Amino acid sequence: MKHSSTAYIYVALCVLLWAMIPVTAKLAQGTLDHHQYLFYSSLVSFLTMLTVGLSSKKLHLVLRYKLQDIFTVVSLGFLGTYIYYLFLYFGYKYAIGLEVLVVQYLWPILIVVFGGVILKEKITKQNFISIILGFLAVLIVVTKGDISSVDISNTKVLVLVFVGAGSFALFSVLSKKITLEPIGAITGYFLVATVASWISMLFFSETTLPQRVDILPIVINGVFLNGISYLFWIKALKLKDASYIAPYIFATPVLSAYLLIIIFDEPLYISYIFSLVLVVVAGLINTNSSKNYQKQNS
């Protein structure tokens, strides 16, 4: 029970931090493109995790990595900290934010699918219902209750965002299979993202220093929204099945919408309130399913 409570605390912290991603992406990509923004954010995340690793005195464990461990870190880093954010920032740069939110938050659903296929995690009827309710909440909040308000004409961008969402779902599921110390592994992930984004910036963009207005969003994104949040997410996945914690992530786009309303003075709709109710109901159903599953296997 203690492990379950701790896992949900980590998930709640991830929800609060990740809800700010659309805001920082919108603020920082006024003068930077998605390649440049990803490089600077990844660099800050790497330096943040490097500092955490040095202060925790656990970073030396990476010196014990075998060749297979290095391959694992590079592969997961490429999936979860490079591909995901490259396509996500691309989406927020060139598509309507509401469209990107819908496609982006398909990844919790994909986690349940991948968790069942790869990890053989049990998917209950309650899990399925809670995920459907969570996804409906996302649809309602981003469409304001009118599905016709979402223009999906920008197919290429949205397909890439979907590929990124799938990459992060796969990253999350595969992360449960590794036994590497989290701080060192996450530091490695962001080192991979830094190197990969630097290469893509050289080939597909240009090297430029961020403007003064970009620095604060980059620092917030690099330190908290990416760096520290990944540590919370990996720890949550170690304590709880991915299929049980995934539905709670649907609270993130709801909070993102409210942040956009507050910061950018966007209008408040009744549909936002209704979506919050759906998220709470989905969470309660999912919690009940988790308790029943634990009783059956205790």
C-alpha positions as CSV (number, residue, x, y, z in Angstrom):
1,M,0.0,0.0,0.0
2,K,2.9,2.4,0.8
3,H,4.4,1.7,-2.6
4,S,1.1,2.5,-4.3
5,S,0.7,5.8,-2.5
6,T,4.3,6.8,-3.3
7,A,3.8,5.9,-7.0
8,Y,0.7,8.1,-7.2
9,I,2.6,11.0,-5.6
10,Y,5.2,10.7,-8.3
11,V,2.5,10.6,-10.9
12,A,0.8,13.7,-9.5
13,L,4.1,15.6,-9.6
14,C,4.6,14.5,-13.3
15,V,1.0,15.7,-14.1
16,L,1.7,19.2,-12.5
17,L,5.1,19.5,-14.3
18,W,4.0,18.2,-17.7
19,A,1.0,20.4,-17.7
20,M,3.3,23.4,-18.2
21,I,5.0,22.0,-21.3
22,P,2.6,23.6,-23.8
23,V,3.0,26.9,-22.1
24,T,6.8,26.9,-22.1
25,A,6.9,25.5,-25.7
26,K,4.6,28.4,-26.8
27,L,6.7,31.0,-25.0
28,A,10.2,29.8,-26.1
29,Q,9.5,28.9,-29.8
30,G,8.8,32.5,-30.7
31,T,12.4,33.0,-31.9
32,L,13.6,29.4,-31.9
33,D,12.5,26.5,-34.1
34,H,11.9,23.0,-32.7
35,H,15.4,21.7,-33.3
36,Q,17.0,24.7,-31.5
37,Y,14.5,24.6,-28.6
38,L,15.0,20.8,-28.1
39,F,18.8,21.2,-28.1
40,Y,18.9,23.9,-25.5
41,S,16.2,22.2,-23.3
42,S,18.0,18.8,-23.6
43,L,21.4,20.4,-22.7
44,V,19.8,22.0,-19.6
45,S,18.1,18.7,-18.6
46,F,21.4,16.8,-19.0
47,L,23.3,19.3,-16.8
48,T,20.5,19.2,-14.3
49,M,20.6,15.4,-14.0
50,L,24.4,15.4,-14.0
51,T,24.3,17.7,-11.0
52,V,21.7,15.5,-9.3
53,G,23.8,12.5,-10.0
54,L,27.0,14.0,-8.7
55,S,25.3,15.2,-5.5
56,S,23.7,11.8,-4.9
57,K,27.1,10.1,-5.4
58,K,25.4,7.5,-7.6
59,L,26.7,8.6,-11.0
60,H,29.8,6.5,-10.7
61,L,27.5,3.4,-11.3
62,V,27.5,4.3,-15.0
63,L,31.1,3.2,-15.2
64,R,29.9,-0.3,-14.6
65,Y,27.7,-0.3,-17.6
66,K,28.2,-3.2,-20.0
67,L,27.8,-2.9,-23.7
68,Q,24.2,-4.0,-23.5
69,D,23.5,-1.4,-20.8
70,I,24.9,1.4,-23.0
71,F,22.8,0.2,-26.0
72,T,19.7,0.2,-23.7
73,V,20.4,3.8,-22.5
74,V,21.0,5.0,-26.1
75,S,17.9,3.3,-27.4
76,L,15.6,4.5,-24.6
77,G,17.1,8.0,-24.7
78,F,16.5,8.2,-28.4
79,L,12.8,7.1,-28.0
80,G,11.8,9.0,-24.9
81,T,13.9,12.2,-24.8
82,Y,14.7,12.9,-28.5
83,I,12.0,11.5,-30.9
84,Y,9.1,12.3,-28.5
85,Y,10.1,15.9,-27.9
86,L,11.3,16.6,-31.4
87,F,8.0,15.8,-32.9
88,L,6.0,17.3,-30.0
89,Y,7.8,20.7,-30.3
90,F,7.4,20.4,-34.0
91,G,3.7,20.1,-33.5
92,Y,3.4,23.0,-31.2
93,K,5.5,25.1,-33.6
94,Y,3.5,24.4,-36.8
95,A,0.1,23.1,-35.8
96,I,-2.9,24.3,-33.7
97,G,-2.1,23.5,-30.0
98,L,-5.5,21.9,-29.4
99,E,-4.9,19.4,-32.2
100,V,-1.4,18.6,-30.8
101,L,-2.9,18.0,-27.3
102,V,-5.3,15.4,-28.6
103,V,-2.7,13.4,-30.5
104,Q,0.0,13.8,-27.8
105,Y,-2.2,12.3,-25.1
106,L,-2.8,9.1,-27.0
107,W,0.4,7.9,-25.4
108,P,-1.2,6.8,-22.1
109,I,-3.6,4.6,-24.1
110,L,-0.6,3.2,-26.0
111,I,1.1,2.5,-22.7
112,V,-1.7,0.1,-21.7
113,V,-1.5,-1.6,-25.1
114,F,2.3,-1.9,-25.1
115,G,2.1,-3.0,-21.4
116,G,-0.2,-5.8,-22.3
117,V,1.7,-6.9,-25.3
118,I,5.3,-6.5,-24.1
119,L,5.1,-6.9,-20.3
120,K,2.0,-9.1,-20.2
121,E,0.3,-6.8,-17.7
122,K,-3.3,-7.6,-17.1
123,I,-5.7,-5.1,-18.7
124,T,-9.0,-5.2,-16.8
125,K,-12.4,-4.0,-17.9
126,Q,-12.1,-1.1,-15.4
127,N,-8.7,-0.1,-16.9
128,F,-10.3,0.0,-20.3
129,I,-13.3,2.1,-19.2
130,S,-11.1,4.5,-17.2
131,I,-8.8,5.1,-20.2
132,I,-11.8,5.7,-22.5
133,L,-13.2,8.2,-20.0
134,G,-9.8,9.9,-19.8
135,F,-9.5,10.2,-23.5
136,L,-13.1,11.6,-23.7
137,A,-12.0,14.2,-21.2
138,V,-9.1,15.1,-23.4
139,L,-11.4,15.4,-26.5
140,I,-13.9,17.5,-24.6
141,V,-11.3,20.0,-23.2
142,V,-9.6,20.5,-26.5
143,T,-12.7,20.7,-28.7
144,K,-14.8,22.7,-26.2
145,G,-17.5,20.0,-26.6
146,D,-17.7,20.5,-30.4
147,I,-15.7,17.8,-32.3
148,S,-16.1,19.7,-35.5
149,S,-14.0,22.6,-34.0
150,V,-10.8,20.5,-34.5
151,D,-9.3,20.9,-37.9
152,I,-7.2,17.9,-38.8
153,S,-6.1,19.2,-42.2
154,N,-2.5,19.4,-41.0
155,T,-2.1,15.6,-41.3
156,K,1.7,15.4,-41.7
157,V,2.4,17.3,-38.5
158,L,-0.2,15.3,-36.5
159,V,1.2,12.0,-37.8
160,L,4.6,12.9,-36.6
161,V,3.2,13.9,-33.2
162,F,1.5,10.5,-33.0
163,V,4.8,8.8,-33.8
164,G,6.3,10.8,-31.0
165,A,3.5,9.7,-28.6
166,G,4.1,6.1,-29.6
167,S,7.8,6.6,-28.9
168,F,7.2,7.9,-25.4
169,A,4.7,5.1,-24.6
170,L,7.3,2.5,-25.8
171,F,10.0,4.2,-23.7
172,S,7.8,4.1,-20.6
173,V,6.9,0.4,-21.0
174,L,10.5,-0.7,-21.8
175,S,11.8,1.4,-18.8
176,K,10.1,-1.1,-16.5
177,K,12.3,-3.9,-17.9
178,I,15.7,-2.3,-17.1
179,T,17.4,-2.5,-13.7
180,L,19.8,0.4,-14.1
181,E,20.0,3.0,-11.4
182,P,17.5,5.7,-12.5
183,I,19.6,8.9,-12.0
184,G,22.5,7.6,-14.1
185,A,20.2,6.2,-16.7
186,I,18.2,9.4,-17.1
187,T,21.4,11.4,-17.3
188,G,22.4,9.2,-20.1
189,Y,19.0,9.7,-21.8
190,F,19.4,13.4,-21.9
191,L,23.0,13.1,-23.0
192,V,21.6,11.1,-26.0
193,A,19.0,13.8,-26.6
194,T,21.5,16.6,-26.4
195,V,23.9,14.9,-28.9
196,A,21.0,13.8,-31.3
197,S,19.3,17.3,-31.2
198,W,22.7,19.0,-31.8
199,I,23.2,16.9,-34.9
200,S,19.7,17.5,-36.2
201,M,20.1,21.2,-35.5
202,L,23.3,21.3,-37.6
203,F,21.7,19.4,-40.5
204,F,18.1,20.7,-40.5
205,S,18.3,24.1,-38.8
206,E,21.1,26.5,-37.8
207,T,23.1,27.2,-34.7
208,T,21.8,30.3,-32.9
209,L,21.9,31.5,-29.3
210,P,18.5,31.9,-27.6
211,Q,17.2,35.4,-27.0
212,R,16.8,36.7,-23.5
213,V,13.0,36.1,-23.6
214,D,13.7,32.4,-24.4
215,I,16.1,31.7,-21.5
216,L,13.5,31.4,-18.6
217,P,11.2,28.9,-20.5
218,I,14.3,26.9,-21.6
219,V,15.5,26.7,-18.0
220,I,12.1,25.8,-16.5
221,N,11.6,23.2,-19.2
222,G,15.1,21.7,-19.0
223,V,15.3,21.6,-15.2
224,F,11.8,20.7,-14.1
225,L,9.5,19.7,-17.0
226,N,11.9,17.3,-18.5
227,G,14.8,16.5,-16.2
228,I,13.3,16.1,-12.7
229,S,9.9,14.9,-14.0
230,Y,11.6,11.9,-15.8
231,L,13.0,10.8,-12.4
232,F,9.5,10.9,-10.9
233,W,8.1,9.0,-13.9
234,I,10.7,6.3,-13.8
235,K,10.2,5.8,-10.1
236,A,6.4,5.6,-10.5
237,L,6.8,2.9,-13.2
238,K,9.0,0.9,-10.9
239,L,6.4,0.9,-8.1
240,K,3.2,0.4,-10.1
241,D,2.0,-1.2,-13.3
242,A,2.0,1.2,-16.3
243,S,-1.6,0.3,-17.1
244,Y,-2.7,1.5,-13.6
245,I,-1.0,4.8,-13.6
246,A,-1.5,5.8,-17.2
247,P,-5.1,7.0,-16.9
248,Y,-4.1,9.6,-14.3
249,I,-1.9,11.3,-16.9
250,F,-5.1,12.5,-18.6
251,A,-5.3,15.2,-15.9
252,T,-2.3,16.8,-17.6
253,P,-4.0,18.3,-20.7
254,V,-6.9,19.5,-18.5
255,L,-4.5,21.4,-16.3
256,S,-2.6,22.6,-19.5
257,A,-5.8,24.1,-20.7
258,Y,-6.3,26.0,-17.5
259,L,-2.8,27.3,-17.6
260,L,-3.3,28.5,-21.1
261,I,-6.5,30.3,-20.0
262,I,-4.7,32.0,-17.0
263,I,-1.5,32.9,-18.8
264,F,-2.7,33.7,-22.2
265,D,-6.2,34.9,-21.2
266,E,-8.0,32.3,-23.2
267,P,-11.8,31.9,-22.5
268,L,-13.2,29.4,-20.0
269,Y,-15.7,26.9,-21.2
270,I,-18.2,24.6,-19.3
271,S,-16.7,21.7,-21.2
272,Y,-13.4,22.2,-19.3
273,I,-15.2,21.7,-16.0
274,F,-17.0,18.6,-17.3
275,S,-13.7,17.2,-18.5
276,L,-12.3,17.5,-15.0
277,V,-15.3,15.5,-13.7
278,L,-14.6,12.7,-16.2
279,V,-10.9,12.6,-15.1
280,V,-11.9,12.3,-11.5
281,V,-14.4,9.5,-12.3
282,A,-11.7,7.7,-14.5
283,G,-9.2,7.9,-11.6
284,L,-11.7,6.5,-9.1
285,I,-12.6,3.6,-11.4
286,N,-8.9,2.9,-12.0
287,T,-8.1,3.0,-8.3
288,N,-10.9,0.5,-7.5
289,S,-9.6,-1.8,-10.3
290,S,-6.1,-1.6,-8.8
291,K,-7.3,-2.5,-5.3
292,N,-9.4,-5.5,-6.6
293,Y,-6.4,-6.8,-8.6
294,Q,-4.1,-6.6,-5.6
295,K,-6.6,-8.5,-3.4
296,Q,-6.9,-11.2,-6.0
297,N,-3.1,-11.6,-6.2
298,S,-2.3,-11.3,-2.5
